[in-house]
C-alpha cells in the first residue's frame, strides 16, 4: 500500500482501522510497514481523502 502524503491530512483513521498495526504515525506523516500489511484495504476504504492506494 502507498500513502500520498501530499493528500494525507494525518487524521489517523487508517491507523485505527488497521488489524495488523502496520500503519504508524511518524512526526507529521503516516508510514505503512508493508512487511506487516496484508493488503486487506481497510485503510483505503476509511481514508476520507483517498490518499491510500494499492501499489
C-alpha positions as CSV (number, residue, x, y, z in Angstrom):
1,X,0.0,0.0,0.0
2,X,1.1,3.6,-0.7
3,X,0.2,6.8,1.1
4,X,0.2,10.0,-1.0
5,X,1.4,12.4,1.7
6,X,0.5,15.4,-0.5
7,X,-3.1,14.4,0.0
8,X,-2.9,12.8,3.5
9,X,-4.3,15.0,6.3
10,X,-2.7,12.8,9.0
11,X,-6.2,12.1,10.5
12,X,-5.0,8.7,11.8
13,X,-8.2,6.9,10.7
14,X,-6.1,4.4,8.9
15,X,-4.1,3.7,12.0
16,X,-7.2,3.0,14.0
17,X,-8.6,0.5,11.4
18,X,-5.5,-1.5,10.6
19,X,-5.9,-5.0,12.0
20,X,-2.1,-5.7,11.8
21,X,-0.9,-2.5,13.3
22,X,1.1,-2.0,10.0
23,X,0.4,1.8,10.0
24,X,2.2,4.2,12.3
25,X,2.4,8.0,12.7
26,X,6.0,9.4,12.4
27,X,6.3,13.1,13.1
28,X,4.0,14.7,10.6
29,X,3.4,11.7,8.3
30,X,1.9,8.3,8.2
31,X,4.1,5.2,7.3
32,X,2.9,1.8,6.2
33,X,5.1,-1.2,7.1
34,X,4.5,-3.4,4.0
35,X,6.0,-6.4,5.8
36,X,3.1,-6.3,8.2
37,X,0.4,-5.2,5.7
38,X,-1.8,-8.0,4.4
39,X,-3.5,-5.8,1.7
40,X,-6.9,-6.0,3.4
41,X,-7.6,-2.5,2.1
42,X,-9.5,-1.4,5.2
43,X,-7.3,1.7,5.3
44,X,-8.2,2.5,1.7
45,X,-11.9,2.3,2.5
46,X,-11.6,4.5,5.6
47,X,-9.4,7.3,4.2
48,X,-11.5,10.4,3.8
49,X,-9.3,11.9,1.1
50,X,-8.4,8.9,-0.9
51,X,-4.7,9.2,-0.1
52,X,-4.1,5.5,0.3
53,X,-3.9,3.1,-2.7
54,X,-2.5,-0.2,-3.7
55,X,0.9,-0.2,-5.5
